[in-house]
Amino acid sequence: MPNISDHVNQHVSATNSASINKIERSANSRAESLAARIEEGAAGLMVFAEGLSEAEWHTPVSATDWRSVGVVVHHVATMYPIEIGLARAVASGRSVSDVTWETVAQLNAKHAQENAQVSKSAALALLRQNSSEAATAVRTFTDQELETATPFSLSFGAPMTAQFVIEDHALRHSWHHLAAIRKALGRREL
């Protein structure tokens, strides 16, 4: 039968291990860098979108992307949890085979239809919340998780790392759409 000091030592050891793991995770400079870039991209999109007129908010992004600027801003915000979920799947060693570009197009079309009249305040609030939660989630990835690679269907089954999935989706997404929005509105990069 274990004595009380053994139980206390086990608890202290487990607590110390958890604390060390937490410190290692928070000190992970790669994860921190990724998270900071997610925040930077979201902030850039937010600042730009805040200054849009009502007419600009409802401007189609392009002749081939008929979604309004406002719908696209809301779309970026909506995608963060999905993008982080995909990165978590890869980081845990699970391949991603059920997400195709056709699925993405269907999801985007459904989102656009359901959110055609999204307000600027609602879209920006969701962008602020979801980008913050995405950055917080990314900060928890270890280097080993970031380096894990599994087949990834959006890259035609090529084994992609969790870091690539974060960079190519959650991180790049706001930058990509901000560039398209700027082009649609005839505004040059700063």
C-alpha angles and dihedrals in degrees: 000000000000116000126229094259090055089052092048091047091050091049092047091047092050091046091049091049091050091048092049091048090049091050091048091050094048091046093052101122094193093055091043091051092050092048092048091052091050088053092046093052093046091047091051092051091045095051092047094046093048090063096052122115120232090257092051091048089059097043115119112247094229145330089269096039105051094181115117122247089251093053090050092051089051089046092057090051092048094051099057096085092047093047093049090047090056091049090049090051091053092043089055091052098255116136118231109224105144100065111087133170087251089056090049091051091050092048091049093048092049091047091050092050094048094045103036092127099039112154123235092240093052094047094047092047090053092045091052093048100042096043090051091049091047092052091048090051093048090053088064094060115107123218088253091054092047090052095049111112128196135163108287118198096207086061092049093263095304112148104257127184123240087243090057091049090052093046097044096045122017094028102038097039099081092043092049094050094042089057091050091047092049089051092049091052094043094243121142124224114269 
